[in-house]
């Protein structure tokens, strides 16, 4: 005589197996519910490192966007919900790849930490958060499937911006922006007819000496604009090529914004008021120049969208709307307005 409990359990396992093999898949809403349950359980498993990261991000300006990125990603998916697949199938074989990468990330973080090779908090937090993120991807592929990921690829990829930026990458971006901005500023000074002597990052103007410091490279505002470009590309454009052009445009825009700020504060100090160099426009004016950089950015968005619609009009029906519709004798470091990082022993000002 068979045990009814065992029979019932076996029946449920069989039903689950048939569901995985079902070529028609299951309703996307049900699959997302299972993924939400999986994400909550996974987050509880990684609660300690994620809590440490949340506190770190809350007090570090470079990571102020971390709390908004998941909400923006969900919102973009919701805006394109009408074009969702009705039924989805899990992709457990593909899920093995991010699952293995997640395990490697946890193992690598432990190995590097034991040898003292993670000097900053962002480096120490990167590996467990990366492991959590990879396991989230594994669950998404296994439970919801590659078809859903393809349909909402850009909003899903947007979640990569929740990861801590390694200190090495941050420093490399800062140094690149620092030197590129100095080159662009020299060009702008030449256009204004300003007499100057340049020695690398140091500009000597009549009565004013400035240095383009690494801490003033504008990495935070550039990072934010980079994220904005991803959202705008998804929202307003359909062509992957034009989306790539919009995202890539952030680099020259960031360099020109930094150079414009260097030249503006320098000329105001020379010709309007010598106190400008020590004013809030220098130390806290980053948001102003960030807002100004949005003008050419939005113009580019409009131009690319117009071009895309024109091409669509010439080759077929009109394109539908994208988803969601810088005193005398002063030497100072001038850049895009990001404040010096706390505890790094640098002020961005020399004397």
Helices and strands as residue ranges (DSSP letters): H 4-21, E 26-27, H 28-45, H 47-58, G 61-63, H 66-79, G 81-83, E 87-88, H 92-114, H 121-143, H 146-151, H 153-157, G 158-162, H 167-192, E 196-199, E 202-205, E 208-211, G 214-216, H 219-236, H 240-271, G 274-278, H 280-283, H 286-315, E 330-333
